[in-house]
Amino acid sequence: MPSARKFEREPGLPLSALLSQALVAFIIECDNEFEHQAPHRTSKFGSSGPSQSPWLVSIVMWWNCLRFVGPEGVRVAELEDLARAPTNLNGMQRWGYVVMEPPPVNAERKPRPSDSLIRTTAKGRLACQLWQPLPGVVEERWKARFGKAEIGRLRESLCAIISRFPFDLPECPPILGYGLVTKGRFQVRPALPASPAHNPSRLILPLLLTQVLLAFAFEFEQESPLSLAISANVLRVLNETGVRIRDLPTLSGVSKESISMAMGILTKARFALIESEPKSVKAKVARLTAKGLAAQDEYWRLLAAMEQRWEARFGINQLRQALQHLVGDGNEPSPLFLGLEPYPDGWRASVRKPETLPHYPMVLHRGGFPDGS
């Protein structure tokens, strides 16, 4: 069967990839610093403290969980309302950051699990103390590395777009849902006068990047049969002749666990096939079917159409230029890698260095790391 005609796209990275790579780099830089400072343990890379140290997770788990718990605790039912995005609450308990107190006995109705109170443990409170200043520290590094004026222009262009959204978005990267879709809640803004809470300039840089990227992803996924996470990271790098499964993490910038999840979805829906490599029984290759090639072509078409709509609706040229200063054009190693050298005792120092960053964050239930690690 002849292959689908490839969409002739503009050179350079799409807006969603520019946003993603800047956000992922910022998170990894925060995560490297937290790992260096905090007592923790891991399954493959040992521990940096007592055997009862909490499991190492990403700062994403502070953004979508711990920062909303507070010293007085929060009810389970309230947590997702505050974050407007899902978290991995069971994991945060298991990893040692929070505990759940059973709901109080109520004579009028049977207690519900959603009435339970979430409280931080001593380990969770220490993690919060370490996480809270890190985004500011990294943003100052970025100002020194890329230029204070350039980071200022990036913030201004992000705020200008967010202020024109008719709704509020999660202020954190949500964990991807079933099908690796982007989950979170829109909240329509009340009529004027606007509340200071709706002023995007109060947000730190990574959460500004998050909000614009989430708005783009929600709109994309309303029109696409596949999530942006799958389309941008895995579908994008496949072809009809076959790509070795073991090469996909290097090509996409996301973990092999993320690849496995995405390939399960692609093969089940017959967008792709996994076969043995002709010259090797053990090596497996993934190739796109005719349906997958059409979906890949549609991915690029939809991105181009959305960017045209966003330019007419919001004006994105200034944002694109500001992001390109940080991210690069996608052809050479990104300037973002200048800040991603891990500490010698960090787990990323023990694995192969990435050659690219994800075109969409793969935030999974595994600990919230932005590349699915």
Rosetta blueprint (number, residue, H / E / L):
1 M L
2 P L
3 S L
4 A L
5 R L
6 K L
7 F L
8 E L
9 R L
10 E L
11 P L
12 G L
13 L L
14 P L
15 L H
16 S H
17 A H
18 L H
19 L H
20 S H
21 Q H
22 A H
23 L H
24 V H
25 A H
26 F H
27 I H
28 I H
29 E H
30 C H
31 D H
32 N H
33 E H
34 F H
35 E H
36 H H
37 Q H
38 A L
39 P L
40 H L
41 R E
42 T L
43 S L
44 K L
45 F L
46 G L
47 S E
48 S L
49 G L
50 P L
51 S L
52 Q L
53 S L
54 P L
55 W E
56 L L
57 V L
58 S L
59 I L
60 V H
61 M H
62 W H
63 W H
64 N L
65 C L
66 L H
67 R H
68 F H
69 V L
70 G L
71 P L
72 E L
73 G L
74 V E
75 R E
76 V H
77 A H
78 E H
79 L H
80 E H
81 D H
82 L H
83 A H
84 R L
85 A L
86 P L
87 T L
88 N L
89 L H
90 N H
91 G H
92 M H
93 Q H
94 R H
95 W L
96 G L
97 Y L
98 V E
99 V E
100 M E
101 E E
102 P L
103 P L
104 P L
105 V L
106 N L
107 A L
108 E L
109 R L
110 K L
111 P L
112 R L
113 P H
114 S H
115 D H
116 S L
117 L E
118 I E
119 R E
120 T E
121 T L
122 A H
123 K H
124 G H
125 R H
126 L H
127 A H
128 C H
129 Q H
130 L H
131 W H
132 Q L
133 P L
134 L H
135 P H
136 G H
137 V H
138 V H
139 E H
140 E H
141 R H
142 W H
143 K H
144 A H
145 R H
146 F H
147 G L
148 K H
149 A H
150 E H
151 I H
152 G H
153 R H
154 L H
155 R H
156 E H
157 S H
158 L H
159 C H
160 A H
161 I H
162 I H
163 S L
164 R L
165 F L
166 P L
167 F E
168 D E
169 L L
170 P L
171 E L
172 C L
173 P L
174 P L
175 I L
176 L L
177 G L
178 Y H
179 G H
180 L H
181 V L
182 T L
183 K L
184 G L
185 R L
186 F L
187 Q E
188 V E
189 R L
190 P L
191 A L
192 L L
193 P L
194 A L
195 S L
196 P H
197 A H
198 H H
199 N L
200 P H
201 S H
202 R H
203 L L
204 I L
205 L H
206 P H
207 L H
208 L H
209 L H
210 T H
211 Q H
212 V H
213 L H
214 L H
215 A H
216 F H
217 A H
218 F H
219 E H
220 F H
221 E H
222 Q H
223 E H
224 S L
225 P L
226 L L
227 S L
228 L H
229 A H
230 I H
231 S H
232 A H
233 N H
234 V L
235 L H
236 R H
237 V H
238 L L
239 N L
240 E L
241 T L
242 G L
243 V E
244 R E
245 I H
246 R H
247 D H
248 L H
249 P H
250 T H
251 L H
252 S H
253 G L
254 V L
255 S L
256 K H
257 E H
258 S H
259 I H
260 S H
261 M H
262 A H
263 M H
264 G H
265 I H
266 L H
267 T H
268 K H
269 A L
270 R L
271 F L
272 A E
273 L E
274 I E
275 E E
276 S E
277 E E
278 P L
279 K L
280 S E
281 V E
282 K E
283 A E
284 K E
285 V E
286 A E
287 R E
288 L E
289 T L
290 A H
291 K H
292 G H
293 L H
294 A H
295 A H
296 Q H
297 D H
298 E H
299 Y H
300 W H
301 R H
302 L H
303 L H
304 A H
305 A H
306 M H
307 E H
308 Q H
309 R H
310 W H
311 E H
312 A H
313 R H
314 F L
315 G L
316 I L
317 N H
318 Q H
319 L H
320 R H
321 Q H
322 A H
323 L H
324 Q H
325 H H
326 L H
327 V H
328 G L
329 D L
330 G L
331 N L
332 E L
333 P L
334 S L
335 P H
336 L H
337 F H
338 L H
339 G H
340 L L
341 E L
342 P L
343 Y L
344 P L
345 D L
346 G L
347 W H
348 R H
349 A H
350 S H
351 V L
352 R L
353 K L
354 P L
355 E L
356 T L
357 L L
358 P L
359 H L
360 Y L
361 P L
362 M E
363 V L
364 L L
365 H L
366 R L
367 G L
368 G L
369 F L
370 P L
371 D E
372 G L
373 S L
